[in-house]
Amino acid sequence: MISTAIVSRYASALADVVTGPSGMDAAQAAQQLRSFEELLGGVTELRHVLESPAVAPARKRSVVGKLSDQLGIAKIPRNFLLVITDHRRLAALPQMIDAFEVQLDERLGFVRAELRSPRELEERQKTMLAEELSRLTGKKVRARFAVEPELIGGIVARIGSTVYDGSVRGQLDAMARRLAAE
């Protein structure tokens, strides 16, 4: 298992290069890394070969290069893949991509919000919620929506460590705590 500090350092270094003067479109870089990760996720043997200490580093570099060519991966993400392969960190690629996207969002003034509701929301509702959270935080919001039927009704929003619980389940739980305290 690779520590979150190491994952964060790799993600930060990639964000520095992508947003630097000779960088590229950050969303495109993330998408290309995700496509490589999806390929690895679909072919277990390939992942084992690239993560195995028994396979020569030159062989691994060749495989990563060929796969990158097939997927149309640009120079910067390709070099990143080669570096993490050389340092035997490929197993942490999904976490590195997530951390990279978070780093980019922070640098661009975005905040991530996870919103859960008991049923699928309409696009208009999603837009209104994202706008309200933007107003609350003073930042642009990248919202991810999920359905959680246990909530009964309402919405639960999480931004970082802050939770806004407007769900019926949350209100019932709060009421139960107040009644138990009396």
C-alpha beads as a LAMMPS data file, in Angstrom:
LAMMPS data file: protein, C-alpha beads

182 atoms
181 bonds

1 atom types
1 bond types

-500.0 500.0 xlo xhi
-500.0 500.0 ylo yhi
-500.0 500.0 zlo zhi

Masses

1 110.0

Atoms # bond

1 1 1 0.000 0.000 0.000
2 1 1 1.337 3.404 -0.959
3 1 1 0.862 6.250 1.518
4 1 1 -1.412 9.180 0.757
5 1 1 1.582 11.519 1.144
6 1 1 3.405 9.751 -1.703
7 1 1 0.261 9.715 -3.845
8 1 1 -0.163 13.432 -3.176
9 1 1 3.455 14.195 -4.154
10 1 1 3.111 12.381 -7.478
11 1 1 -0.228 14.098 -8.153
12 1 1 1.211 17.500 -7.257
13 1 1 4.221 16.978 -9.516
14 1 1 1.945 16.004 -12.398
15 1 1 -0.275 19.045 -11.766
16 1 1 2.842 21.278 -11.775
17 1 1 3.918 19.930 -15.167
18 1 1 0.445 19.983 -16.725
19 1 1 -0.270 23.557 -15.598
20 1 1 3.265 24.751 -16.387
21 1 1 4.352 26.668 -19.486
22 1 1 4.913 23.538 -21.583
23 1 1 1.829 21.798 -20.192
24 1 1 -1.336 20.540 -21.810
25 1 1 -5.076 20.565 -21.254
26 1 1 -5.502 19.234 -17.712
27 1 1 -8.854 17.543 -18.367
28 1 1 -7.357 15.782 -21.373
29 1 1 -4.408 14.552 -19.282
30 1 1 -6.749 13.176 -16.615
31 1 1 -8.941 11.516 -19.241
32 1 1 -5.934 9.869 -20.891
33 1 1 -4.689 8.541 -17.548
34 1 1 -8.188 7.226 -16.786
35 1 1 -8.302 5.420 -20.137
36 1 1 -4.959 3.746 -19.328
37 1 1 -6.272 2.766 -15.889
38 1 1 -9.463 1.337 -17.427
39 1 1 -7.354 -0.780 -19.757
40 1 1 -5.323 -2.096 -16.807
41 1 1 -8.490 -2.801 -14.852
42 1 1 -9.875 -4.892 -17.692
43 1 1 -6.768 -7.039 -18.205
44 1 1 -5.562 -8.491 -14.912
45 1 1 -2.559 -10.228 -16.483
46 1 1 -1.333 -6.939 -17.912
47 1 1 -1.516 -5.258 -14.506
48 1 1 0.416 -8.159 -12.962
49 1 1 3.145 -7.875 -15.599
50 1 1 3.537 -4.125 -15.097
51 1 1 3.559 -4.424 -11.302
52 1 1 5.800 -7.492 -11.055
53 1 1 9.397 -7.057 -9.860
54 1 1 10.288 -10.150 -11.921
55 1 1 9.677 -8.316 -15.215
56 1 1 12.573 -6.207 -16.471
57 1 1 12.008 -2.424 -16.265
58 1 1 12.871 -2.024 -19.968
59 1 1 10.160 -4.550 -20.855
60 1 1 7.613 -2.675 -18.733
61 1 1 8.587 0.640 -20.359
62 1 1 8.106 -0.934 -23.776
63 1 1 4.634 -2.214 -22.844
64 1 1 3.596 1.168 -21.393
65 1 1 4.913 2.911 -24.523
66 1 1 2.993 0.622 -26.885
67 1 1 -0.214 0.917 -24.865
68 1 1 0.175 4.692 -24.745
69 1 1 0.551 4.776 -28.526
70 1 1 -2.578 2.660 -28.985
71 1 1 -4.583 4.879 -26.636
72 1 1 -3.244 8.141 -28.107
73 1 1 -1.762 9.284 -24.805
74 1 1 0.171 12.555 -25.009
75 1 1 3.787 13.019 -23.931
76 1 1 3.190 14.346 -20.399
77 1 1 0.761 11.616 -19.230
78 1 1 2.915 8.995 -20.970
79 1 1 6.013 10.192 -19.129
80 1 1 4.073 10.159 -15.872
81 1 1 3.035 6.545 -16.523
82 1 1 6.640 5.629 -17.248
83 1 1 7.865 7.274 -14.042
84 1 1 5.329 5.529 -11.819
85 1 1 6.037 2.234 -13.584
86 1 1 9.803 2.681 -13.046
87 1 1 9.216 3.456 -9.354
88 1 1 6.784 0.554 -8.935
89 1 1 3.875 2.847 -8.061
90 1 1 1.469 1.774 -10.827
91 1 1 -0.865 0.113 -8.294
92 1 1 -1.657 3.585 -6.935
93 1 1 -2.605 5.050 -10.334
94 1 1 -6.345 5.393 -9.514
95 1 1 -5.560 7.278 -6.288
96 1 1 -2.996 9.432 -8.097
97 1 1 -5.521 10.384 -10.768
98 1 1 -8.090 11.305 -8.104
99 1 1 -5.505 13.371 -6.202
100 1 1 -4.378 15.003 -9.473
101 1 1 -7.946 16.057 -10.263
102 1 1 -8.392 17.447 -6.740
103 1 1 -5.106 19.404 -7.077
104 1 1 -6.259 20.844 -10.400
105 1 1 -9.630 21.817 -8.966
106 1 1 -7.956 23.621 -6.065
107 1 1 -5.616 25.482 -8.397
108 1 1 -8.505 26.510 -10.639
109 1 1 -10.727 27.647 -7.741
110 1 1 -13.145 24.712 -7.756
111 1 1 -14.416 22.797 -4.751
112 1 1 -15.807 19.275 -4.961
113 1 1 -19.202 18.459 -3.527
114 1 1 -20.797 15.063 -3.099
115 1 1 -24.575 15.244 -3.045
116 1 1 -26.802 12.340 -2.098
117 1 1 -30.550 12.178 -2.560
118 1 1 -33.162 9.421 -2.190
119 1 1 -33.948 9.499 -5.922
120 1 1 -32.399 10.705 -9.158
121 1 1 -32.571 14.490 -9.438
122 1 1 -33.613 16.408 -12.536
123 1 1 -30.934 18.468 -14.309
124 1 1 -32.645 21.696 -13.205
125 1 1 -32.452 20.584 -9.556
126 1 1 -28.796 19.605 -9.917
127 1 1 -27.979 22.997 -11.410
128 1 1 -29.822 24.865 -8.652
129 1 1 -28.052 22.859 -5.924
130 1 1 -24.629 23.450 -7.480
131 1 1 -25.350 27.180 -7.759
132 1 1 -26.472 27.373 -4.122
133 1 1 -23.369 25.536 -2.930
134 1 1 -21.236 27.888 -5.028
135 1 1 -22.893 30.819 -3.290
136 1 1 -22.303 29.223 0.143
137 1 1 -18.638 28.406 -0.478
138 1 1 -17.698 31.359 -2.647
139 1 1 -16.110 28.923 -5.107
140 1 1 -17.162 27.129 -8.253
141 1 1 -18.561 23.711 -7.371
142 1 1 -17.914 20.412 -9.133
143 1 1 -20.841 18.341 -7.945
144 1 1 -21.133 14.574 -7.991
145 1 1 -24.593 13.194 -7.432
146 1 1 -25.529 9.813 -5.988
147 1 1 -28.804 8.122 -5.127
148 1 1 -29.224 6.824 -1.571
149 1 1 -32.809 5.607 -0.944
150 1 1 -32.218 5.332 2.852
151 1 1 -32.375 9.137 3.098
152 1 1 -36.181 9.027 2.641
153 1 1 -36.257 12.628 1.385
154 1 1 -34.100 15.756 1.150
155 1 1 -30.404 16.103 0.288
156 1 1 -27.060 15.500 2.004
157 1 1 -24.131 17.530 0.666
158 1 1 -20.496 17.000 1.642
159 1 1 -17.829 19.541 0.774
160 1 1 -14.500 18.468 2.177
161 1 1 -15.170 17.709 5.845
162 1 1 -18.322 19.866 6.022
163 1 1 -21.654 18.088 5.773
164 1 1 -24.941 19.863 5.084
165 1 1 -27.640 17.378 6.059
166 1 1 -31.059 18.402 4.808
167 1 1 -32.362 14.847 4.631
168 1 1 -35.459 13.547 6.380
169 1 1 -33.296 10.763 7.854
170 1 1 -30.896 13.386 9.277
171 1 1 -33.759 15.409 10.765
172 1 1 -35.257 12.293 12.378
173 1 1 -31.881 11.344 13.839
174 1 1 -31.374 14.877 15.209
175 1 1 -34.849 14.813 16.748
176 1 1 -34.111 11.436 18.376
177 1 1 -30.874 12.820 19.874
178 1 1 -32.683 15.851 21.277
179 1 1 -35.422 13.698 22.788
180 1 1 -32.856 11.324 24.318
181 1 1 -30.991 14.279 25.860
182 1 1 -34.120 15.586 27.644

Bonds

1 1 1 2
2 1 2 3
3 1 3 4
4 1 4 5
5 1 5 6
6 1 6 7
7 1 7 8
8 1 8 9
9 1 9 10
10 1 10 11
11 1 11 12
12 1 12 13
13 1 13 14
14 1 14 15
15 1 15 16
16 1 16 17
17 1 17 18
18 1 18 19
19 1 19 20
20 1 20 21
21 1 21 22
22 1 22 23
23 1 23 24
24 1 24 25
25 1 25 26
26 1 26 27
27 1 27 28
28 1 28 29
29 1 29 30
30 1 30 31
31 1 31 32
32 1 32 33
33 1 33 34
34 1 34 35
35 1 35 36
36 1 36 37
37 1 37 38
38 1 38 39
39 1 39 40
40 1 40 41
41 1 41 42
42 1 42 43
43 1 43 44
44 1 44 45
45 1 45 46
46 1 46 47
47 1 47 48
48 1 48 49
49 1 49 50
50 1 50 51
51 1 51 52
52 1 52 53
53 1 53 54
54 1 54 55
55 1 55 56
56 1 56 57
57 1 57 58
58 1 58 59
59 1 59 60
60 1 60 61
61 1 61 62
62 1 62 63
63 1 63 64
64 1 64 65
65 1 65 66
66 1 66 67
67 1 67 68
68 1 68 69
69 1 69 70
70 1 70 71
71 1 71 72
72 1 72 73
73 1 73 74
74 1 74 75
75 1 75 76
76 1 76 77
77 1 77 78
78 1 78 79
79 1 79 80
80 1 80 81
81 1 81 82
82 1 82 83
83 1 83 84
84 1 84 85
85 1 85 86
86 1 86 87
87 1 87 88
88 1 88 89
89 1 89 90
90 1 90 91
91 1 91 92
92 1 92 93
93 1 93 94
94 1 94 95
95 1 95 96
96 1 96 97
97 1 97 98
98 1 98 99
99 1 99 100
100 1 100 101
101 1 101 102
102 1 102 103
103 1 103 104
104 1 104 105
105 1 105 106
106 1 106 107
107 1 107 108
108 1 108 109
109 1 109 110
110 1 110 111
111 1 111 112
112 1 112 113
113 1 113 114
114 1 114 115
115 1 115 116
116 1 116 117
117 1 117 118
118 1 118 119
119 1 119 120
120 1 120 121
121 1 121 122
122 1 122 123
123 1 123 124
124 1 124 125
125 1 125 126
126 1 126 127
127 1 127 128
128 1 128 129
129 1 129 130
130 1 130 131
131 1 131 132
132 1 132 133
133 1 133 134
134 1 134 135
135 1 135 136
136 1 136 137
137 1 137 138
138 1 138 139
139 1 139 140
140 1 140 141
141 1 141 142
142 1 142 143
143 1 143 144
144 1 144 145
145 1 145 146
146 1 146 147
147 1 147 148
148 1 148 149
149 1 149 150
150 1 150 151
151 1 151 152
152 1 152 153
153 1 153 154
154 1 154 155
155 1 155 156
156 1 156 157
157 1 157 158
158 1 158 159
159 1 159 160
160 1 160 161
161 1 161 162
162 1 162 163
163 1 163 164
164 1 164 165
165 1 165 166
166 1 166 167
167 1 167 168
168 1 168 169
169 1 169 170
170 1 170 171
171 1 171 172
172 1 172 173
173 1 173 174
174 1 174 175
175 1 175 176
176 1 176 177
177 1 177 178
178 1 178 179
179 1 179 180
180 1 180 181
181 1 181 182
